[in-house]
Amino acid sequence: MSNIRHALNVKREDDFAKWYQEVIAAADLAEESGVRGCMVIKPWGYGIWERIQRLMDDRIKAAGIQNAYFPIFIPLANFEREAAHVDGFAKEMAVVTHHRLIADGEGKLIPDPEAKLEEPLVVRPTSETIIGDAMARWVQSWRDLPLMMNQWANVVRWEMRTRMFLRTSEFLWQEGHTAHSTRAEALEETHRALEMYSACAEEDLAMPVVAGEKPENERFPGADETWSIEAMMQDGKALQAGTSHYLGTSFASAAGIRYQDAEGTQQLCHTTSWGTSTRLVGGVIMTHGDDDGLRVPPRIAPHQVVILPMLRDKPEDADVLAYCEGVRAALAGQFTLGEPIRVLLDKSPGKATAKRWDWVRKGAPIIIEVGPRDMDNGKLALLRRDRLWNADNGKPDMQFVPVDEFTRNAPALIEEIQSSLFEEARERRDANITRGLTQWSEVTDFFKSNGKYPGWVEVEWARPTGDALEKVVERLKGEKLTIRNVPRGSDKPSGTCIFTGEPAVERILVARAY
């Protein structure tokens, strides 16, 4: 409605990139650190990441995978063993060359020429090579397989163009690494990890995704196959939200990961790696945020219910606080979405109205206000963050409900909010995937004529390789488009490839992307 006064100064439809940055600031998620491409993740933003981490970690451990930790510094020689891998990361590597600083006599510190390292150390951009060294030590026999581990860590990739959460020089992630005796077992793990990411995105983040295989030019450096989950943001762009790689035996050959089979023959292991990162927080912002700030799905919300007592520096304030504490205790003793309800009684100073809008911008799923009159009537004021506005009067849709009724229904309400956010995003995604385009010219016309946020197209594809694929990539770059993946379960092709004119063998998604 036009008479609604939203909490943000920038609307999504006017400037999506600027809106994104304003949500991060208004929701108090993160801020610039003073180091280019690095950010400070603030408590509410980090709390969301901790929830994602916790839920993902549970899924990882349920698959029988143990957590470990490996050094942040990796010898340069490790990368040089795998040519495709080093070529893929060379431009992004941060390198340590000295181990000591000295004063230069003018009040500045400089690297000590006498402290130059014998071999440069790369600050971890990913851990395949150093984990490969460990696997080579730990795997001797077929009895040692499969070897499966995961680490939660930070990585550094020196990005030229950065955007908080989406593309930063340092970011947080998990990376799984496994070794297997056969290709079939390694591929099974590759797809298990992909399915885990799909489930986490959709069930926990309420973010619908399309799972599929990446084309040859989009593979992880050195991998035989790369699979991804792709999510559609509200501006129609694609966000790669997780990847899973079948590495074949190339990394095993470079690192010497071999095992003696049951017949006594030495064999190379088949390895995998898979990862997701704090980029998921950016995906949550762009999937669920609105013109009033962030909306956090209840599964990953640090607080699912926030209670705001309306205090006036009067004697009855103590009674209002006691009443609110009773509501908090009643909620905290209940379960929803498989866990106890996470509820915060916000006693911080400030007017309840101002605090309400702080929590609206942060995206707490349910915001409760309680004043003396509400207490006297045995009620509370309830605001759902997924349905903030009353369509009839353009005001916040505050509902006054009996306390007993609310506490009884709160678990179901939280589940309903989780579901409604997912369905809203799924319907938007499905409505913005266009099919039926059969010529490259139709694709270019589509992206030129459908405004700022055109969505995706699904077209038929002959899976070209080599020079033919390079020509396709150049055409796509010219239009600022990319191939996202080959959706699993999509309809069989029935025509010709829009790029080569050859008989199509599968369907692909083409989109602008982050």
N, C-alpha and C positions, 0 to 999 in steps of 0.2 A: 504494500500500500504506500502511496506517495507521502502520506502524512506521518510515516514512521521516521523517527530520528534515531538513526543507528549509532552504535557505540564507536565505530571507526570513521575516520575521515575520508578513506578511500574505498570505493566500491570495487568488487571483483570485475564487473563488466567494464569499468572505466580503465583500469590499469592493474592487471592481475599481478604483475611482478612487484609493483609498489605496494599493492594490497598484502601480498605475501610477507614482505618485510615489515609492514605495519602490524600484522598479526603476531609475528615473533616478538616485537617490542611490546605490544599491548597485552599480550598473554604472559609476558615476563618469562619467555622460554630461554632466550640466549642473548648475548651481546658480543660485539667485536672485542678482540683481546688486545689489540695493539700490534699483533704479529699478523702480517698479511695472510689471509686464508685460514686463520685459526680463530676459534670462537670459545667464549666462556659459556658453558651450558649451565643455566641457573636452576635452582631447586625444582621448580615445576616442570621445566623441560627435561631435567635429568630424571625426575620421578617418573615421567612417562616412559623414558628410555629404560629405566629399571624394571618397570612393569613388562615392557616388551621383552627385555632380557630374561626376566624370570619365567615368563610363559614359554619363550623359545627354549630356554635351558631345560625346562621340564620335558619338552618334546624331544630334545636331543638325548637326554639321559634315558627316556623311555625306550629309545632305539638301541640301548646298550652301549652308548658312546660316552667315554669318560673325558673330563676336562683336564687339560694340561696347560703349561705355559712355556713359551720359547722366547729366546732373547730378541730384543728390539734391534740389535746390531747384527748385520749379516755380512760375512766377508764377500767382497766383490767377486772373488773367484767362483763363489757358488752360482752366481748369475751367469757367468761366462760359460758354464758347462752346458747350458740349455739355450741355444742361439735364439730361437723364436721367443723365448720367455724374456731374455734380456733386451731384445729388440722392442718388445711390446712395452716395457717399463722404463727404458733408458732415459727418456725425456722427462720422466716424473720423479727420478730418484734424487733424494737428498743424501749427501755423502759426507762422512766424517773423515777428515784427513789428519787432524792433530789432536793431541791429548792434553795440551797445556797452553795457557795464555801467559803472556808477560807484558809488563808496562813498556811503552815505546819511548818513554822519557817526556812525552807531551801530555800525559794524563789519560792516555787511551790504552786499551788492551788489544793486543794483536796475538795471533798464533805464534808460539815459540818455534822458530825454524829447527831447533834441536829436538822438538817433540813431534816430529812428523811420523805418522804411523807407517810401518813397513808395508802394510796393505790397507787401502781404504776400506772403510766399513759403510755399508749402505743402511740407512735407517729404514726399517721394515716397510716395504710397500705391499707385501704379501709374503707368506711363509713357506711356500712349496719347497724352496731349495733347502732351507735350514731344517725343516721337518723331514725332508727326504734324507738328509744326513743321519738323523736320529733313527728313522725307519731302517736304514741300511744296517745300523748297529743292532737294532732290536729284532729284526726278522732274520732267522736262520733256516727255519724248517717250515713245512706246510702247517705244522701244529701251531705256529705263531700267528697264523692268519685266520680270519681277517684281523687287521690291526686298525682300530678306529678311535680317533680322538678329535677333540675340539678345543679351541682356545678363544677366550674373550680377551681382546687386546685393542690397542690403538695402532693405526698405521699412518704412514706419511706418503702422500703422492703430491708432488709439487705442481699444483694446478695453476694455470695462468688466469682463468676466469673462475671466480669463486662465488658461491651463494650459500648462506648458512643452511646447514643440515643437508643440502642437496649435493654440493660439490665443494669440499673444503680440503685444505692441504693436509690437515690432520683430522681423522675421524675415528670413531669407535665402531667396532664390529665383532662378529664371531666368524671364525673360519674353521670349517670341519675338514679333516684330512683322513683318508682311509686307504688301506692297501689290501689287495685281494689276490687270490690265486688265479682267477679266471676273468676274462672279459665280461662274461655274463653276470658274475657276482658284482663286479664294479659298476656295470650299467644299472643293475638293480638298486645299488646304493645311490647312484646318481639320481634316479627317478624317485627313490624314497625321500631324499632330501628336497627335491623339487615339490613333491606332494606335501611335505612338512611345511615348506614356505607358503604354499597356497593356503593350507589350512590355517596357519598363523595369521596371514594377511586377512583372510575372510572371516574367520571366527573370532579373532582377537582384536584386530585393527578395524574390522567392519569395512575393509577395503577390497572390493571385488577385483580379481586379477584374471589374466589369461596366461595359462602355462603353455610353453611350447619351445621348440628348438630354434636357436639362433642360426642365421646363415653363416657360411664359411668366413666371411669378412668380419663378423662380429664375435668370433670365438675368442675365449680367453687365450692369451699368448701361450702357445705350446700345447693346447688341448686338442683332442680328437673331436669332441663334441661339447657344446655349451648349450644349456637349457636355462630359460629364464621365466620369471613371472613379471607380467607387465600390467600396470595399473593406469587407468585413465584419470587424469586430474580434471578439475572443473574448467580449465581453459582448453580442454581437448587434447592436451599433449600427453605423451606416454612417459611413465616413470618406470625404469627398470628397478624392481623392488627386491630382487634376490636372484642369484645365479647358482647353478650347479654344473660342474664340469666333469666329464669323463676324460682323464688325461692319458689314457692308453698306457703304453710302456715307455714313453720317451723320457719322462722324469725319472722313472725307475732305472732306466739305462744310464742316465747322466749321473745319478746319485749312487748307483750300485745296489739298488733294493732287489735282492735276489733271495730265493728260497730253494731248499732242496725238497723236491716232491717225494711222494711215497715210494717211487721207484729209484730214488737216489740221484735224479737228474736236476741240475741247476736250472731254474726258471726265473724270468723277470716277473715282478709283480705288476698288476694293473692297479693304477691309483686314481683317486678322485679328490676333488676339493669343492667346497661350496660355502657361500657366505652371504650374510646380510649385514646392514650397518645402520648407523644413526640417520641415514637417508630415509628410513622408514618414518621418522618423526616428521620430516618434510612432506612425505606422502600423506600422513594423517592430516596435516594442516591443509593441504591443497585438495584433499578429498572431502573433508568434512567442515572446514572453516566457512564462515558466512560473513556478512557485512557488520557483524557485531563482535567478531573475534573467532576464537577456536571453539570447536565442539569436540570433546574427547569421548570416544566410545567407552562405556563403563568398564569393560574388561581391562583397559590399559590406563584408566584414570587413577592417579594416586589417591584421590578422595572421590568416591562415588556420590556422596551426599555431603553438602556443606551447610551447617546450621549457623544462622546469623541472629544472635539475640539483639533486640532493639533496646539498647541501654540509654538511660537519660540522666545518669548521676542522681538517681532518686532511691529512696529506701527499697522500693519494689524491685530494683535491679537484681538483688540477691535471689529473689523468688523466681524471676525470669530465668536467671542462670541455672538455678536448680531444676526448673521445668525443662530447659533445654538439655541439661545433663541427663535427665530421665529419658528424653527422646533419643539422645545419642546412645545411651546404654541399651535401650530396647532395639535399636537398629543394629548395633555392633554384635548383638547376640544371634543375629539371623544370617543365613547363608543365601547367596545368589551367584549364579554363574560358577558354581563349584567352590566358592570361597566365602569367608565372612564378609559382610558388608563393610566397606572402608568409609568411615564417617568422620568428619572433622567438625568440632565445635569451635568456631572462630571467635576467640575472645579478644582479638587484637583491637587496639583503640581505633576509633573512627565511627562515622555515621553508618548505619546499616545500609542505607541506600547507596552510598559510595562504595561500600564493601560489596554490595550485591553486584554492581557493575564491574568491579574488579574480577569477581568470580565468573560473571557472564563472559568477559573477554578471555579468561583462562579456559573456559569451556567445561567447568564442573557439570556433570550430567544432571544433578538435582540440587537446587538451591532452596533452602528453607529460611523463612524469616519468622521470628516470634517476638511479639510485643506484649505488654501487659494485658491488653484487651483480648488478644488471642489466647493467652494463658487463662484468663478468667472464663473464656468460652470453651476451653478444652480443645482448641483448634491450633492450626498453624497455617502459614501462607506458603504455598508450594509453587515453584517455577521449574518447568522442564526446559533444559537448555536446547533440546532438539526441536521444541515447538515454543519458541520464545514469545511470539507476538499473537495477540488476539486479532483475528482478521476483521472483526466487526468494528472495533474502536481504535485500532492501531496502537494499543498500549500493551505492555508486558502482560502475558496471559497468566496472571497470578490466581491460583485456585486456593480457596480457604476450605480446609478439610479437617475433620476430627482427627486428633492425634492417634487414637487407637486404629482408626481406619487406615491412616497412612502407614503406620508401622506394620500393620498386617499385610498391606498390599505392596510395600516397598520392594521386596525381592522380585515380584512379577513386573513391577514398573521399571526397574533397572534392566531386566531382561528385554522388556518391550523397547526401551530406548536403544539398546544394543542392536536389536533387530531392525528398528526403523531406520537407523543410520545406514546399515548395510543395504537395505532395500532401496533407499533413496539413491545411494551411489550406484547400485546395480542397474536400476532403471535408467539412470542418466547415461551410464556407459553403454548399455544395450541400444539406447535410442540414438547414440552417436557413432555407431559403427555402420558404415555404408558399404553395401555389397552391390554386385551387378555391373561394375565398371569393367570394360573389356579392352580399352585402349589406353596407352600412356597419356595421350592428350586429354582423355576424360579425367584422369587422375590429377593432372596439373590444373585443369580448369576447375575441378572440384575444390582444390585447396586455395585457388585464387578467388573464387566467387562465393565462398561460404563464410565470409567474415573472419574475425580474429580467432574464433574458437571452433574450427570445423570438425574436430573429432578425428576418427581413424577411417581407413578404407581397408577392406579385405579383398585381395585380388588373386588371380591364378598365377602360378609360378613354376618355371621349368627347372629350378635349382641349378642355374649356371655356375660354373667354376672358372678359376683362372682369369684369363684376359676378358672373357665374356662377363664375368662378375664384376671386374674392375670398371668396365664401361657402364654397367648398371649403377654402381656406386657413384660414379661421377655424375650421372644424370640425376640421381637422387640428391646429391650434394648441391647441385645447381638450383634445386627447388627447396633446399633446407629440409629435406625429408630423409627418413631412415626406415629400414626394414626392422620391425620389432621382433617378431618370431613367427614360427609356423604353429598356429594353435592346435593343440592336441584335441582330437575329437571333432574337428571341423569337417564340413561336407567334402566329399571327394570332388576333385576338379573335373570339369566337363568341357573345357575349351583349350585355348592357347595362352602361353605366357605373355603378359602385356609388355614385357621388355624385349624378349627374343623372338616371339612368334612361334616358338617351338611348342610341342604338346605339353601342357601343364601336368605336373606330377603332384602338386600340393597347393595349398592356399597360404598366403602370407598376409600379415598386417603391416601397413605402411602408415607412418604418422610423423608429425613433428614430435620432438622428444627433449627431455631434460638430460 
